[in-house]
């Protein structure tokens, strides 16, 4: 496969991995002060490995660990709090971006393939090649050996601060595990997230806002298992792109636009994507249900937008 076809998709994946790694460092700002560049590189490789290994959110990163254990029975694949956090971030970033990566791979494939069937096969090959090219440079056993010894949190309340001195995050830890309510804030002081934890896993209500104070989504967890809240977001946030800001969308058969909030824009984009899929793939029960849930949500929460846009 020609490098000029593979490279753009690999660049996109590596850029997203960099974003995930930056998110991880933002969550633990004292890492760079307390540990060497080699440890940080091991964390980045660790995130990259899991980012390129996750394919199904229902199985997630823990499924990857189980596969590693099966293929390496002589190695003890333990994980600590920081590693669990890095895995969750890798999982979240890939699941949020996988649709965009698939669209990009599809566009690249269509430029090279002679027919639709060849393009579809090439699309998945491009994704696999890009993932494998990244993973081939990672020694995951070394990552586990390096990172299992890294401990950051102490029992009690832990806080982190932005460079401007404002509070960035705070939360209680017990036995090296998150326990109780954890909160995070943007540099402007606006709350970014709050999540309840119990024995190191999410348990209870978790919320995320954008830096303007608009609620993006609310999720309920039970012992680490997600129970999404349809009254806030009708479609699982792992299935759609969550926009941080609202924007204008074009009204069909008109030169006019309609302004949507961030959450409305996220749902609208998911509906249009599902309807585009219907056009390309034919009527499927899953896409019809996906589209109808979003449209019904608009009718219930913004009847004007529902009438104008749908």
Backbone as CSV, one residue per row, in Angstrom:
resi,resn,N_x,N_y,N_z,CA_x,CA_y,CA_z,C_x,C_y,C_z
1,UNK,0.850,-1.194,0.000,0.000,0.000,0.000,0.887,1.247,0.000
2,UNK,0.606,2.189,-0.915,1.469,3.364,-1.066,1.426,4.231,0.187
3,UNK,2.627,4.752,0.537,2.722,5.525,1.776,1.881,6.789,1.724
4,UNK,1.738,7.394,0.520,0.966,8.630,0.437,-0.516,8.419,0.726
5,UNK,-0.983,7.155,0.613,-2.375,6.860,0.957,-2.487,6.607,2.457
6,UNK,-1.520,5.888,3.003,-1.573,5.521,4.416,-1.323,6.700,5.352
7,UNK,-0.360,7.557,4.989,0.170,8.529,5.927,-0.860,9.516,6.468
8,UNK,-1.759,10.069,5.643,-2.720,11.048,6.203,-3.552,10.488,7.346
9,UNK,-4.001,9.242,7.212,-4.818,8.646,8.265,-3.977,8.383,9.508
10,UNK,-2.740,7.925,9.304,-1.858,7.709,10.450,-1.570,9.030,11.155
11,UNK,-1.389,10.097,10.386,-1.162,11.421,10.982,-2.358,11.844,11.830
12,UNK,-3.567,11.569,11.345,-4.774,11.927,12.090,-4.849,11.153,13.396
13,UNK,-4.521,9.859,13.338,-4.531,9.051,14.560,-3.500,9.553,15.555
14,UNK,-2.296,9.850,15.066,-1.234,10.320,15.966,-1.583,11.668,16.568
15,UNK,-2.253,12.522,15.805,-2.689,13.803,16.335,-3.714,13.618,17.452
16,UNK,-4.630,12.677,17.265,-5.631,12.407,18.297,-4.996,11.783,19.537
17,UNK,-3.984,10.926,19.323,-3.238,10.348,20.447,-2.537,11.455,21.225
18,UNK,-1.953,12.424,20.508,-1.323,13.569,21.182,-2.332,14.333,22.018
19,UNK,-3.549,14.495,21.485,-4.599,15.187,22.237,-4.986,14.389,23.488
20,UNK,-5.070,13.071,23.344,-5.411,12.218,24.487,-4.309,12.294,25.546
21,UNK,-3.053,12.279,25.100,-1.935,12.354,26.038,-1.924,13.696,26.757
22,UNK,-2.239,14.771,26.021,-2.298,16.093,26.646,-3.417,16.145,27.682
23,UNK,-4.551,15.517,27.367,-5.657,15.459,28.318,-5.231,14.709,29.577
24,UNK,-4.469,13.637,29.393,-3.976,12.866,30.536,-3.024,13.715,31.385
25,UNK,-2.112,14.443,30.746,-1.175,15.297,31.491,-1.905,16.430,32.199
26,UNK,-2.959,16.950,31.564,-3.744,18.007,32.212,-4.429,17.485,33.473
27,UNK,-4.820,16.219,33.434,-5.482,15.628,34.596,-4.496,15.424,35.748
28,UNK,-3.220,15.184,35.401,-2.190,14.948,36.422,-1.004,15.884,36.166
29,UNK,-1.166,17.176,36.463,-0.142,18.165,36.111,1.191,17.974,36.820
30,UNK,1.209,17.256,37.932,2.473,17.065,38.650,3.323,15.931,38.059
31,UNK,2.804,15.209,37.077,3.577,14.132,36.462,4.910,14.636,35.914
32,UNK,4.845,15.744,35.174,6.061,16.262,34.535,7.069,16.768,35.562
33,UNK,6.597,17.141,36.746,7.501,17.617,37.792,8.166,16.451,38.517
34,UNK,7.448,15.348,38.660,7.913,14.255,39.509,8.568,13.097,38.771
35,UNK,8.342,13.001,37.435,8.857,11.842,36.723,9.607,12.268,35.466
36,UNK,10.500,11.372,35.029,11.381,11.662,33.896,10.616,11.632,32.583
37,UNK,11.293,12.145,31.541,10.708,12.103,30.207,10.471,10.693,29.719
38,UNK,11.289,9.747,30.176,11.109,8.352,29.768,9.786,7.797,30.282
39,UNK,9.450,8.128,31.523,8.169,7.685,32.073,7.013,8.304,31.295
40,UNK,7.134,9.590,30.990,6.078,10.258,30.221,5.930,9.636,28.839
41,UNK,7.064,9.308,28.209,7.001,8.653,26.900,6.333,7.288,26.996
42,UNK,6.594,6.583,28.115,5.930,5.293,28.306,4.425,5.467,28.444
43,UNK,3.987,6.545,29.131,2.558,6.824,29.239,1.963,7.133,27.864
44,UNK,2.702,7.898,27.066,2.193,8.234,25.728,2.072,6.973,24.876
45,UNK,3.100,6.111,24.917,3.037,4.852,24.174,1.896,3.971,24.680
46,UNK,1.701,3.973,25.985,0.627,3.192,26.610,-0.726,3.648,26.072
47,UNK,-0.928,4.958,26.036,-2.176,5.515,25.499,-2.313,5.174,24.021
48,UNK,-1.212,5.306,23.265,-1.250,5.017,21.829,-1.617,3.559,21.569
49,UNK,-1.066,2.650,22.384,-1.356,1.229,22.196,-2.840,0.946,22.396
50,UNK,-3.401,1.501,23.461,-4.813,1.231,23.734,-5.712,1.983,22.752
51,UNK,-5.318,3.179,22.353,-6.094,3.929,21.362,-6.221,3.132,20.066
52,UNK,-5.135,2.497,19.644,-5.145,1.756,18.379,-5.616,0.318,18.546
53,UNK,-5.919,-0.096,19.780,-6.393,-1.466,20.020,-7.899,-1.547,20.219
54,UNK,-8.495,-0.459,20.698,-9.933,-0.462,20.972,-10.698,-0.388,19.659
55,UNK,-11.666,-1.258,19.493,-12.523,-1.195,18.303,-14.000,-1.169,18.662
56,UNK,-14.327,-1.670,19.846,-15.723,-1.751,20.270,-15.825,-1.229,21.693
57,UNK,-16.574,-0.141,21.884,-16.629,0.471,23.210,-17.219,-0.461,24.258
58,UNK,-18.126,-1.346,23.839,-18.736,-2.256,24.802,-17.691,-3.172,25.443
59,UNK,-16.613,-3.465,24.689,-15.547,-4.285,25.251,-14.480,-3.405,25.895
60,UNK,-14.069,-2.359,25.199,-13.204,-1.348,25.784,-11.789,-1.827,26.078
61,UNK,-11.066,-0.992,26.827,-9.649,-1.218,27.060,-9.377,-2.425,27.954
62,UNK,-10.295,-2.740,28.869,-10.052,-3.891,29.740,-10.044,-5.193,28.950
63,UNK,-10.796,-5.221,27.860,-10.763,-6.390,26.981,-9.372,-6.540,26.365
64,UNK,-8.725,-5.424,26.056,-7.364,-5.457,25.494,-6.392,-6.054,26.505
65,UNK,-6.534,-5.672,27.776,-5.670,-6.216,28.825,-5.860,-7.728,28.939
66,UNK,-7.104,-8.188,28.881,-7.356,-9.631,28.967,-6.705,-10.366,27.806
67,UNK,-6.731,-9.778,26.608,-6.072,-10.401,25.458,-4.558,-10.444,25.647
68,UNK,-4.004,-9.378,26.227,-2.574,-9.355,26.501,-2.193,-10.444,27.499
69,UNK,-3.013,-10.616,28.512,-2.740,-11.659,29.507,-2.756,-13.046,28.867
70,UNK,-3.717,-13.265,27.967,-3.823,-14.572,27.319,-2.635,-14.858,26.410
71,UNK,-2.146,-13.815,25.727,-1.034,-14.006,24.787,0.331,-13.943,25.463
72,UNK,0.382,-13.474,26.725,1.635,-13.380,27.472,1.432,-13.935,28.879
73,UNK,1.216,-15.236,29.009,0.852,-15.816,30.320,1.944,-15.680,31.381
74,UNK,3.194,-15.467,30.960,4.287,-15.359,31.929,4.469,-13.940,32.481
75,UNK,3.722,-12.970,31.925,3.874,-11.595,32.390,2.657,-11.182,33.204
76,UNK,2.893,-10.503,34.304,1.802,-10.078,35.171,1.318,-8.689,34.752
77,UNK,0.221,-8.631,34.014,-0.292,-7.364,33.509,-1.183,-6.704,34.560
78,UNK,-0.560,-6.132,35.574,-1.290,-5.363,36.571,-1.502,-3.938,36.054
79,UNK,-2.490,-3.268,36.616,-2.700,-1.851,36.302,-2.893,-1.087,37.602
80,UNK,-2.410,0.170,37.613,-2.646,1.032,38.760,-3.601,2.148,38.362
81,UNK,-3.847,3.056,39.279,-4.833,4.116,39.043,-4.476,4.957,37.822
82,UNK,-3.215,5.351,37.706,-2.812,6.187,36.581,-2.963,5.449,35.250
83,UNK,-2.614,4.172,35.239,-2.760,3.390,34.018,-4.226,3.222,33.648
84,UNK,-5.078,2.987,34.644,-6.520,2.882,34.386,-7.048,4.181,33.783
85,UNK,-6.585,5.303,34.305,-7.015,6.596,33.793,-6.561,6.790,32.355
86,UNK,-5.298,6.412,32.064,-4.780,6.532,30.702,-5.570,5.658,29.735
87,UNK,-5.952,4.459,30.182,-6.753,3.564,29.354,-8.123,4.164,29.062
88,UNK,-8.755,4.746,30.079,-10.071,5.359,29.897,-10.009,6.515,28.908
89,UNK,-8.944,7.324,29.012,-8.789,8.460,28.102,-8.576,7.981,26.674
90,UNK,-7.718,6.951,26.498,-7.493,6.395,25.162,-8.788,5.869,24.577
91,UNK,-9.563,5.171,25.404,-10.857,4.614,24.999,-11.798,5.733,24.549
92,UNK,-11.911,6.758,25.395,-12.849,7.854,25.104,-12.461,8.604,23.836
93,UNK,-11.172,8.907,23.673,-10.740,9.679,22.508,-10.941,8.889,21.220
94,UNK,-10.644,7.584,21.246,-10.847,6.808,20.029,-12.332,6.692,19.686
95,UNK,-13.157,6.411,20.696,-14.590,6.255,20.440,-15.222,7.558,19.945
96,UNK,-14.711,8.690,20.437,-15.229,9.977,19.973,-14.788,10.295,18.556
97,UNK,-13.658,9.730,18.116,-13.065,10.121,16.845,-13.211,9.057,15.763
98,UNK,-13.656,7.850,16.110,-13.588,6.754,15.148,-14.431,7.002,13.894
99,UNK,-15.573,7.686,14.043,-16.397,7.974,12.862,-15.656,8.893,11.902
100,UNK,-14.982,9.906,12.440,-14.214,10.820,11.596,-13.076,10.094,10.900
101,UNK,-12.416,9.180,11.619,-11.332,8.401,11.019,-11.861,7.510,9.897
102,UNK,-13.027,6.938,10.109,-13.618,6.090,9.068,-14.004,6.905,7.838
103,UNK,-14.550,8.120,8.064,-14.879,8.983,6.927,-13.619,9.368,6.148
104,UNK,-12.557,9.694,6.885,-11.303,10.065,6.225,-10.745,8.888,5.430
105,UNK,-10.776,7.690,6.017,-10.296,6.497,5.316,-11.137,6.219,4.075
106,UNK,-12.443,6.459,4.196,-13.331,6.230,3.056,-13.021,7.194,1.913
107,UNK,-12.768,8.458,2.235,-12.435,9.439,1.203,-11.117,9.094,0.513
108,UNK,-10.117,8.676,1.305,-8.839,8.274,0.724,-8.996,7.059,-0.172
109,UNK,-9.802,6.095,0.284,-10.002,4.873,-0.488,-10.723,5.147,-1.804
110,UNK,-11.722,6.026,-1.763,-12.489,6.331,-2.977,-11.630,6.985,-4.055
111,UNK,-10.586,7.705,-3.609,-9.686,8.347,-4.576,-8.805,7.335,-5.300
112,UNK,-8.566,6.179,-4.666,-7.631,5.203,-5.216,-8.311,3.992,-5.848
113,UNK,-9.496,3.641,-5.361,-10.143,2.403,-5.797,-10.850,2.574,-7.132
114,UNK,-11.032,1.442,-7.823,-11.703,1.452,-9.127,-13.206,1.295,-9.015
115,UNK,-13.678,0.704,-7.918,-15.117,0.530,-7.751,-15.465,0.584,-6.266
116,UNK,-16.761,0.547,-5.970,-17.244,0.724,-4.594,-16.791,-0.402,-3.673
117,UNK,-16.822,-1.652,-4.185,-16.410,-2.788,-3.352,-14.936,-2.702,-2.993
118,UNK,-14.121,-2.328,-3.951,-12.692,-2.192,-3.693,-12.424,-1.062,-2.704
119,UNK,-13.199,0.026,-2.826,-13.031,1.165,-1.920,-13.377,0.764,-0.484
120,UNK,-14.437,-0.015,-0.300,-14.836,-0.424,1.042,-13.761,-1.301,1.680
121,UNK,-13.204,-2.233,0.897,-12.140,-3.100,1.418,-10.891,-2.291,1.747
122,UNK,-10.545,-1.344,0.865,-9.356,-0.521,1.077,-9.522,0.370,2.308
123,UNK,-10.744,0.846,2.535,-11.011,1.699,3.701,-10.587,1.018,4.991
124,UNK,-11.025,-0.229,5.188,-10.701,-0.939,6.422,-9.229,-1.324,6.466
125,UNK,-8.647,-1.590,5.295,-7.201,-1.863,5.248,-6.407,-0.650,5.703
126,UNK,-6.828,0.530,5.267,-6.133,1.762,5.647,-6.170,1.969,7.155
127,UNK,-7.320,1.719,7.748,-7.447,1.872,9.199,-6.543,0.879,9.916
128,UNK,-6.563,-0.376,9.465,-5.728,-1.398,10.108,-4.248,-1.098,9.934
129,UNK,-3.841,-0.670,8.728,-2.433,-0.351,8.484,-1.975,0.791,9.384
130,UNK,-2.804,1.833,9.480,-2.421,2.993,10.303,-2.259,2.582,11.762
131,UNK,-3.192,1.778,12.266,-3.091,1.312,13.653,-1.844,0.460,13.859
132,UNK,-1.613,-0.478,12.926,-0.467,-1.380,13.065,0.851,-0.631,12.987
133,UNK,0.930,0.382,12.116,2.164,1.154,11.992,2.509,1.877,13.291
134,UNK,1.483,2.310,13.995,1.714,2.980,15.286,2.090,1.951,16.342
135,UNK,1.349,0.846,16.400,1.598,-0.164,17.440,2.937,-0.869,17.275
136,UNK,3.418,-0.982,16.031,4.676,-1.691,15.780,5.862,-1.026,16.475
137,UNK,5.738,0.253,16.798,6.833,0.979,17.442,6.704,1.017,18.969
138,UNK,5.768,0.239,19.510,5.497,0.282,20.958,5.833,-1.058,21.595
139,UNK,6.616,-1.013,22.643,6.897,-2.201,23.459,5.951,-2.159,24.654
140,UNK,4.816,-2.806,24.525,3.779,-2.672,25.549,4.191,-3.344,26.856
141,UNK,4.996,-4.411,26.768,5.468,-5.048,28.003,6.325,-4.078,28.806
142,UNK,7.222,-3.349,28.110,8.052,-2.350,28.792,7.184,-1.260,29.411
143,UNK,6.131,-0.868,28.711,5.231,0.158,29.248,4.639,-0.294,30.584
144,UNK,4.164,-1.532,30.634,3.611,-2.047,31.889,4.674,-2.086,32.976
145,UNK,5.878,-2.529,32.617,6.957,-2.604,33.605,7.318,-1.218,34.134
146,UNK,7.340,-0.218,33.236,7.680,1.149,33.648,6.598,1.772,34.518
147,UNK,5.345,1.551,34.137,4.260,2.353,34.704,3.614,1.740,35.938
148,UNK,3.752,0.430,36.125,3.129,-0.191,37.292,3.727,0.362,38.583
149,UNK,4.950,0.883,38.513,5.626,1.408,39.703,5.293,2.877,39.976
150,UNK,4.635,3.533,39.022,4.370,4.967,39.152,3.125,5.187,40.004
151,UNK,3.273,5.877,41.094,2.156,6.199,41.981,2.130,7.706,42.206
152,UNK,0.966,8.287,42.072,0.877,9.739,42.200,0.021,10.199,43.373
153,UNK,-1.112,9.541,43.569,-2.098,10.090,44.492,-1.930,9.548,45.913
154,UNK,-2.198,10.380,46.874,-2.204,9.988,48.280,-3.636,10.039,48.799
155,UNK,-3.881,9.299,49.867,-5.209,9.346,50.468,-5.560,10.768,50.878
156,UNK,-6.843,11.094,50.753,-7.292,12.427,51.114,-7.587,13.269,49.887
157,UNK,-7.844,14.551,50.118,-8.201,15.467,49.045,-6.959,15.882,48.257
158,UNK,-7.015,15.717,46.932,-5.935,16.142,46.045,-6.445,17.248,45.137
159,UNK,-5.617,18.278,44.939,-5.991,19.410,44.105,-4.912,19.691,43.076
160,UNK,-5.333,20.222,41.918,-4.410,20.685,40.880,-4.854,22.077,40.444
161,UNK,-3.900,22.877,39.938,-4.187,24.269,39.610,-3.704,24.606,38.198
162,UNK,-4.447,25.519,37.555,-4.015,26.059,36.265,-2.815,26.982,36.468
163,UNK,-2.128,27.317,35.358,-0.988,28.228,35.439,-1.382,29.599,35.954
164,UNK,-2.668,29.984,35.748,-3.114,31.295,36.236,-3.473,31.264,37.726
165,UNK,-3.259,30.110,38.358,-3.496,29.997,39.798,-4.878,29.527,40.171
166,UNK,-5.799,29.475,39.201,-7.162,29.030,39.515,-7.212,27.511,39.645
167,UNK,-8.159,27.058,40.454,-8.310,25.629,40.708,-8.674,24.895,39.420
168,UNK,-7.947,23.809,39.134,-8.170,23.007,37.931,-8.993,21.759,38.231
169,UNK,-8.686,21.099,39.363,-9.425,19.897,39.712,-9.241,19.605,41.192
170,UNK,-10.196,18.872,41.753,-10.058,18.403,43.123,-10.911,17.158,43.304
171,UNK,-10.453,16.292,44.183,-11.205,15.081,44.463,-10.506,14.250,45.520
172,UNK,-11.265,13.415,46.176,-10.733,12.590,47.265,-10.226,11.254,46.723
173,UNK,-9.163,10.758,47.358,-8.587,9.454,47.012,-8.514,8.599,48.274
174,UNK,-8.737,7.294,48.107,-8.655,6.357,49.225,-8.030,5.058,48.726
175,UNK,-6.963,4.638,49.370,-6.247,3.425,48.960,-5.848,3.496,47.492
176,UNK,-5.352,4.696,47.077,-4.868,4.925,45.713,-5.972,4.819,44.663
177,UNK,-7.227,5.043,45.081,-8.351,4.999,44.156,-9.232,6.227,44.359
178,UNK,-9.806,6.712,43.255,-10.737,7.833,43.362,-11.957,7.412,44.172
179,UNK,-12.395,8.316,45.051,-13.495,7.981,45.944,-14.273,9.255,46.262
180,UNK,-15.563,9.275,45.942,-16.376,10.462,46.195,-16.456,11.370,44.990
181,UNK,-16.876,12.599,45.220,-17.096,13.560,44.133,-15.781,14.177,43.671
182,UNK,-15.516,14.137,42.356,-14.363,14.784,41.740,-14.877,15.868,40.791
183,UNK,-14.213,17.027,40.815,-14.620,18.151,39.986,-13.433,18.709,39.218
184,UNK,-13.725,19.307,38.062,-12.702,19.994,37.275,-13.240,21.315,36.769
185,UNK,-12.327,22.296,36.546,-12.714,23.629,36.097,-11.841,24.087,34.938
186,UNK,-12.432,24.890,34.046,-11.669,25.546,32.988,-10.849,26.695,33.578
187,UNK,-9.932,27.228,32.775,-9.099,28.342,33.241,-9.921,29.585,33.579
188,UNK,-11.100,29.718,32.927,-11.936,30.888,33.210,-12.773,30.720,34.476
189,UNK,-12.589,29.592,35.180,-13.324,29.349,36.420,-14.625,28.593,36.238
190,UNK,-15.054,28.400,34.967,-16.289,27.675,34.699,-16.075,26.177,34.945
191,UNK,-17.027,25.535,35.598,-16.899,24.113,35.866,-16.881,23.326,34.564
192,UNK,-15.998,22.323,34.496,-15.847,21.491,33.297,-16.521,20.132,33.475
193,UNK,-16.350,19.527,34.642,-16.951,18.218,34.874,-17.118,17.984,36.369
194,UNK,-18.012,17.093,36.704,-18.080,16.536,38.051,-18.537,15.090,37.930
195,UNK,-17.877,14.235,38.700,-18.146,12.811,38.595,-18.011,12.165,39.964
196,UNK,-18.939,11.310,40.300,-18.871,10.561,41.553,-18.132,9.235,41.334
197,UNK,-17.268,8.899,42.271,-16.477,7.672,42.180,-16.682,6.830,43.443
198,UNK,-16.528,5.524,43.258,-16.597,4.611,44.392,-15.605,3.477,44.145
199,UNK,-14.609,3.373,45.027,-13.605,2.316,44.923,-12.930,2.293,43.555
200,UNK,-12.633,3.498,43.023,-11.851,3.589,41.794,-12.622,3.501,40.501
201,UNK,-13.959,3.394,40.542,-14.761,3.364,39.315,-15.896,4.377,39.432
202,UNK,-16.353,4.938,38.297,-17.469,5.885,38.361,-18.718,5.217,38.935
203,UNK,-19.401,5.933,39.810,-20.610,5.399,40.421,-21.503,6.585,40.796
204,UNK,-22.619,6.720,40.108,-23.498,7.863,40.326,-23.516,8.770,39.111
205,UNK,-23.844,10.025,39.314,-24.019,10.976,38.212,-22.690,11.612,37.818
206,UNK,-22.463,11.688,36.506,-21.299,12.382,35.950,-21.800,13.410,34.950
207,UNK,-21.275,14.643,35.011,-21.709,15.714,34.110,-20.506,16.402,33.489
208,UNK,-20.681,16.871,32.243,-19.663,17.659,31.550,-20.293,18.921,30.963
209,UNK,-19.576,20.052,31.106,-20.009,21.337,30.564,-18.965,21.868,29.583
210,UNK,-19.365,22.824,28.733,-18.361,23.537,27.952,-17.937,24.779,28.725
211,UNK,-16.974,25.536,28.163,-16.414,26.655,28.925,-17.340,27.865,28.991
212,UNK,-18.538,27.738,28.357,-19.542,28.795,28.469,-20.614,28.461,29.502
213,UNK,-20.488,27.291,30.116,-21.443,26.896,31.151,-22.608,26.080,30.654
214,UNK,-22.567,25.652,29.381,-23.666,24.864,28.823,-23.428,23.383,29.102
215,UNK,-24.428,22.712,29.649,-24.319,21.287,29.930,-24.247,20.503,28.625
216,UNK,-23.170,19.725,28.445,-23.001,18.942,27.231,-23.657,17.576,27.348
217,UNK,-23.390,16.865,28.424,-24.051,15.586,28.627,-24.000,15.181,30.085
218,UNK,-24.921,14.316,30.448,-25.013,13.781,31.798,-25.125,12.267,31.690
219,UNK,-24.337,11.572,32.471,-24.316,10.112,32.428,-24.454,9.586,33.852
220,UNK,-25.149,8.487,34.012,-25.216,7.827,35.308,-24.455,6.508,35.239
221,UNK,-23.641,6.266,36.259,-22.874,5.021,36.329,-23.328,4.191,37.529
222,UNK,-23.216,2.891,37.360,-23.435,1.971,38.474,-22.267,0.992,38.501
223,UNK,-21.377,1.168,39.504,-20.185,0.322,39.621,-19.371,0.298,38.331
224,UNK,-19.205,1.486,37.724,-18.388,1.612,36.531,-19.123,1.383,35.231
225,UNK,-20.350,0.882,35.281,-21.126,0.632,34.073,-21.984,1.840,33.754
226,UNK,-21.946,2.255,32.485,-22.645,3.472,32.075,-24.131,3.220,31.857
227,UNK,-24.951,4.082,32.445,-26.387,4.100,32.212,-26.725,5.508,31.729
228,UNK,-26.771,5.724,30.395,-26.889,7.101,29.910,-28.269,7.678,30.210
229,UNK,-28.321,9.008,30.309,-29.533,9.711,30.725,-30.234,10.329,29.509
230,UNK,-31.309,9.719,29.016,-31.953,10.215,27.803,-32.573,11.597,27.960
231,UNK,-32.830,12.037,29.198,-33.418,13.363,29.360,-32.409,14.471,29.057
232,UNK,-31.122,14.163,29.096,-30.094,15.146,28.765,-29.591,14.934,27.346
233,UNK,-29.230,13.704,27.025,-28.677,13.386,25.710,-29.307,12.081,25.232
234,UNK,-30.099,12.113,24.157,-30.847,10.926,23.765,-30.001,9.833,23.129
235,UNK,-28.805,10.190,22.648,-27.940,9.219,21.998,-26.653,9.108,22.790
236,UNK,-26.161,7.904,22.976,-24.940,7.710,23.749,-23.839,8.612,23.220
237,UNK,-23.164,9.349,24.109,-22.159,10.307,23.663,-20.947,9.618,23.051
238,UNK,-20.856,8.282,23.156,-19.778,7.566,22.482,-20.092,7.396,20.993
239,UNK,-21.359,7.605,20.612,-21.762,7.394,19.227,-21.764,8.688,18.415
240,UNK,-21.603,9.824,19.052,-21.665,11.085,18.327,-20.529,12.004,18.754
241,UNK,-20.283,13.002,17.933,-19.293,14.016,18.265,-19.972,15.084,19.123
242,UNK,-19.416,15.347,20.293,-19.977,16.359,21.187,-19.265,17.685,20.921
243,UNK,-20.019,18.665,20.422,-19.438,19.983,20.165,-19.383,20.802,21.445
244,UNK,-18.320,21.565,21.593,-18.188,22.407,22.777,-18.915,23.732,22.612
245,UNK,-19.188,24.138,21.376,-19.891,25.397,21.125,-20.991,25.171,20.103
246,UNK,-22.010,26.026,20.162,-23.088,25.950,19.199,-22.698,26.585,17.874
247,UNK,-23.658,26.647,16.932,-23.367,27.230,15.626,-24.590,27.247,14.741
248,UNK,-24.445,27.855,13.565,-25.533,27.962,12.601,-25.539,26.763,11.665
249,UNK,-26.745,26.288,11.312,-26.885,25.247,10.301,-27.810,25.779,9.212
250,UNK,-27.587,25.332,7.996,-28.371,25.813,6.866,-29.745,25.153,6.846
251,UNK,-30.775,25.967,6.659,-32.135,25.458,6.544,-32.322,24.897,5.136
252,UNK,-32.872,23.697,5.047,-33.022,23.029,3.760,-33.860,23.864,2.789
253,UNK,-33.401,23.910,1.515,-34.092,24.648,0.443,-34.236,26.126,0.783
254,UNK,-33.252,26.679,1.459,-33.293,28.092,1.842,-31.867,28.606,1.994
255,UNK,-31.718,29.917,1.868,-30.419,30.537,2.105,-30.249,30.929,3.571
256,UNK,-31.279,30.706,4.378,-31.248,31.117,5.774,-30.586,30.041,6.641
257,UNK,-30.209,30.448,7.840,-29.609,29.523,8.802,-30.379,29.568,10.113
258,UNK,-30.152,28.550,10.925,-30.788,28.468,12.239,-29.699,28.170,13.261
259,UNK,-29.698,28.936,14.348,-28.658,28.778,15.360,-29.026,27.695,16.364
260,UNK,-28.092,26.776,16.583,-28.281,25.685,17.531,-27.273,25.785,18.663
261,UNK,-27.669,25.345,19.841,-26.734,25.258,20.956,-25.764,24.105,20.692
262,UNK,-24.753,23.971,21.536,-23.757,22.926,21.355,-24.391,21.537,21.359
263,UNK,-25.280,21.296,22.310,-25.877,19.967,22.401,-26.833,19.726,21.239
264,UNK,-27.574,20.778,20.816,-28.467,20.635,19.662,-27.669,20.363,18.395
265,UNK,-26.554,21.061,18.239,-25.703,20.862,17.067,-25.135,19.446,17.043
266,UNK,-24.787,18.924,18.207,-24.264,17.559,18.298,-25.307,16.547,17.835
267,UNK,-26.542,16.712,18.331,-27.618,15.789,17.957,-27.971,15.953,16.476
268,UNK,-28.043,17.203,16.013,-28.375,17.462,14.602,-27.358,16.802,13.678
269,UNK,-26.071,16.955,14.013,-25.012,16.373,13.202,-25.143,14.854,13.159
270,UNK,-25.502,14.249,14.290,-25.677,12.789,14.348,-26.853,12.346,13.477
271,UNK,-27.948,13.132,13.496,-29.122,12.805,12.679,-28.775,12.860,11.197
272,UNK,-28.102,13.936,10.780,-27.736,14.090,9.369,-26.793,12.977,8.947
273,UNK,-25.858,12.615,9.844,-24.950,11.519,9.526,-25.683,10.204,9.338
274,UNK,-26.666,9.946,10.205,-27.454,8.712,10.093,-28.263,8.708,8.806
275,UNK,-28.846,9.862,8.465,-29.650,9.936,7.245,-28.782,9.800,5.997
276,UNK,-27.553,10.314,6.058,-26.617,10.124,4.943,-26.274,8.648,4.793
277,UNK,-26.114,7.985,5.946,-25.849,6.552,5.923,-26.996,5.771,5.304
278,UNK,-28.227,6.222,5.581,-29.389,5.570,4.978,-29.337,5.675,3.467
279,UNK,-28.904,6.859,2.993,-28.832,7.068,1.555,-27.791,6.189,0.890
280,UNK,-26.674,5.961,1.578,-25.583,5.172,1.003,-25.789,3.683,1.186
281,UNK,-26.357,3.282,2.323,-26.412,1.871,2.694,-27.807,1.257,2.565
282,UNK,-28.805,2.092,2.287,-30.160,1.581,2.267,-30.785,1.634,3.646
283,UNK,-32.048,1.295,3.716,-32.774,1.388,4.979,-32.305,0.303,5.948
284,UNK,-31.772,0.717,7.063,-31.411,-0.248,8.100,-32.135,0.141,9.377
285,UNK,-32.547,-0.858,10.126,-33.324,-0.604,11.345,-32.533,0.235,12.345
286,UNK,-31.227,-0.027,12.442,-30.398,0.683,13.407,-30.304,2.174,13.083
287,UNK,-30.058,2.511,11.801,-29.933,3.912,11.414,-31.269,4.642,11.509
288,UNK,-32.350,3.971,11.150,-33.685,4.589,11.248,-33.985,4.920,12.707
289,UNK,-33.719,3.961,13.597,-33.963,4.182,15.028,-33.096,5.319,15.552
290,UNK,-31.822,5.329,15.145,-30.873,6.369,15.571,-31.377,7.746,15.161
291,UNK,-31.805,7.880,13.893,-32.298,9.152,13.380,-33.585,9.580,14.085
292,UNK,-34.518,8.635,14.264,-35.815,8.963,14.866,-35.688,9.406,16.318
293,UNK,-34.760,8.785,17.062,-34.555,9.186,18.455,-34.132,10.647,18.519
294,UNK,-33.196,11.032,17.641,-32.722,12.413,17.625,-33.809,13.396,17.221
295,UNK,-34.583,13.046,16.196,-35.653,13.929,15.726,-36.734,14.088,16.796
296,UNK,-37.086,12.994,17.452,-38.078,13.064,18.538,-37.572,13.947,19.675
297,UNK,-36.279,13.881,19.934,-35.695,14.718,20.991,-35.839,16.196,20.641
298,UNK,-35.594,16.546,19.373,-35.770,17.936,18.950,-37.222,18.372,19.112
299,UNK,-38.159,17.505,18.745,-39.577,17.849,18.859,-39.954,18.131,20.306
300,UNK,-39.361,17.393,21.246,-39.690,17.550,22.660,-38.987,18.734,23.306
301,UNK,-37.780,19.071,22.823,-36.981,20.091,23.507,-36.919,21.427,22.774
302,UNK,-37.103,21.426,21.451,-37.058,22.665,20.675,-37.969,22.497,19.469
303,UNK,-39.261,22.734,19.680,-40.251,22.487,18.636,-40.037,23.390,17.417
304,UNK,-39.528,24.605,17.634,-39.254,25.514,16.504,-38.191,24.927,15.592
305,UNK,-37.102,24.459,16.199,-36.018,23.850,15.405,-36.528,22.612,14.689
306,UNK,-37.388,21.844,15.355,-37.938,20.628,14.756,-38.731,20.976,13.503
307,UNK,-39.570,22.000,13.586,-40.401,22.380,12.433,-39.556,22.914,11.293
308,UNK,-38.562,23.726,11.621,-37.769,24.392,10.600,-36.768,23.455,9.934
309,UNK,-36.138,22.597,10.716,-35.042,21.781,10.193,-35.461,20.414,9.698
310,UNK,-36.592,19.893,10.205,-36.966,18.524,9.832,-38.344,18.444,9.177
